[in-house]
Amino acid sequence: MKQELQRGFFRRGFWWTLLLLAAALALPGCQDTPPPGERAPSPTRQATAAADENNAQGDDPHRLGEEVFNRMCAVCHGARGSGRGTRPGPSLQRADYVYGRDYEEVKASIRDGRPGGMPFFHHALSDEELEAVTQYVLSLGR
């Protein structure tokens, strides 16, 4: 009798486990997916679109630059360019930068990256965002 109860328990446990496993595997399929042939927007592109929409509603370029900086740059350069990010990046509050501190040099660093760690962002930023974040970075050392 005891053996039959144990066998029945394990059978029920097996089926419950199988049912839970099937449900867990099916849940990711419940996410919204684009129709075949369309690409899902990346989080960066979604954030860019939101920033563009905010800017179209009258936000000033400094605010857009700050939003882009916080989203894309602060992880390395720290809040307000302090150089204390979670990844290595120099302070942007200094009077001089390694690759120059004029508008075109800073813009080129952001757009094209620099050897030794600075990634390029030409693929992720619109022209408007690039201009705004360049102006924002230049305002940090003042």
C-alpha positions in Angstrom: 0.0 0.0 0.0 2.7 2.4 1.0 4.6 1.7 -2.2 1.5 2.4 -4.3 1.0 5.8 -2.6 4.6 6.7 -3.2 4.3 5.7 -6.9 1.1 7.7 -7.3 2.7 10.7 -5.6 5.8 10.6 -7.9 3.6 10.3 -10.9 1.5 13.3 -10.0 4.7 15.2 -9.1 6.2 14.3 -12.5 3.1 15.6 -14.3 3.0 18.8 -12.3 6.7 19.4 -13.0 6.2 18.7 -16.7 3.2 21.1 -16.8 5.2 23.9 -15.0 8.1 23.4 -17.4 5.9 23.6 -20.4 4.2 26.8 -19.1 7.6 28.3 -18.4 8.8 27.6 -21.9 5.6 29.0 -23.4 5.7 32.3 -21.5 8.5 34.0 -23.6 6.3 33.4 -26.6 3.7 35.7 -25.2 5.9 38.8 -25.8 5.0 41.2 -28.6 6.9 40.4 -31.7 6.9 42.2 -34.9 5.4 40.6 -38.0 7.7 38.5 -40.2 10.0 40.7 -42.2 10.0 43.6 -39.7 12.7 44.3 -37.2 11.9 45.1 -33.6 13.1 48.5 -32.6 16.2 48.4 -30.3 16.0 50.0 -26.9 18.5 52.7 -28.1 16.3 53.5 -31.1 13.2 53.6 -28.9 14.9 56.0 -26.4 16.1 58.1 -29.3 12.6 58.3 -30.7 11.3 59.3 -27.3 14.0 62.0 -27.0 13.2 63.2 -30.5 9.6 63.5 -29.6 10.4 65.3 -26.4 12.6 67.7 -28.3 9.9 68.3 -30.9 7.7 69.4 -28.1 9.9 72.4 -27.3 12.7 71.0 -25.0 15.9 72.9 -25.4 19.1 71.3 -26.9 20.9 71.4 -23.5 18.2 69.1 -22.0 18.3 66.7 -24.9 22.1 66.7 -24.6 21.8 65.8 -20.9 19.3 63.0 -21.6 21.6 61.5 -24.3 24.6 61.9 -22.0 22.8 60.1 -19.1 21.6 57.3 -21.4 24.8 56.7 -23.3 27.8 58.3 -21.6 27.3 58.4 -17.8 28.1 54.7 -17.4 31.7 55.5 -18.2 32.1 59.2 -17.5 29.9 59.3 -14.4 27.1 61.7 -13.5 27.8 65.1 -14.9 31.0 63.9 -16.4 32.7 63.3 -13.0 34.8 60.4 -14.3 33.3 58.1 -11.7 31.2 55.8 -13.8 30.8 52.1 -13.3 33.2 51.6 -16.3 36.5 53.4 -16.9 36.2 56.8 -18.5 38.0 60.1 -17.9 36.4 63.1 -16.2 34.9 65.6 -18.6 35.0 68.4 -16.0 38.7 69.1 -16.7 40.0 72.2 -18.5 41.6 70.1 -21.3 40.8 66.7 -23.0 43.4 64.3 -24.4 42.0 64.7 -28.0 41.1 68.4 -27.7 38.4 70.5 -26.2 37.0 72.4 -29.2 33.6 71.6 -30.7 34.7 69.6 -33.7 37.2 67.5 -31.7 34.7 66.6 -29.1 32.0 65.8 -31.7 34.5 63.6 -33.6 35.4 61.7 -30.3 31.7 61.0 -29.7 30.8 60.1 -33.3 34.0 58.1 -34.2 35.3 56.9 -30.8 39.0 56.9 -29.8 41.6 54.2 -29.3 41.9 52.7 -25.9 38.3 52.5 -24.9 36.0 55.3 -26.2 33.4 53.6 -28.4 31.9 55.2 -31.4 28.2 56.3 -31.4 27.6 57.3 -35.0 25.2 54.3 -35.3 23.2 55.2 -32.3 22.7 59.0 -32.4 20.8 61.2 -34.7 22.6 64.4 -36.0 20.5 66.4 -33.5 21.4 64.2 -30.6 25.1 64.3 -31.6 25.0 68.1 -31.7 23.2 68.3 -28.4 25.4 65.9 -26.5 28.5 67.6 -27.9 27.3 71.0 -26.5 26.4 69.3 -23.2 29.9 67.7 -22.8 31.5 71.1 -23.6 29.4 72.7 -20.9 30.6 70.3 -18.2 34.1 71.7 -17.9 33.0 75.4 -17.5 
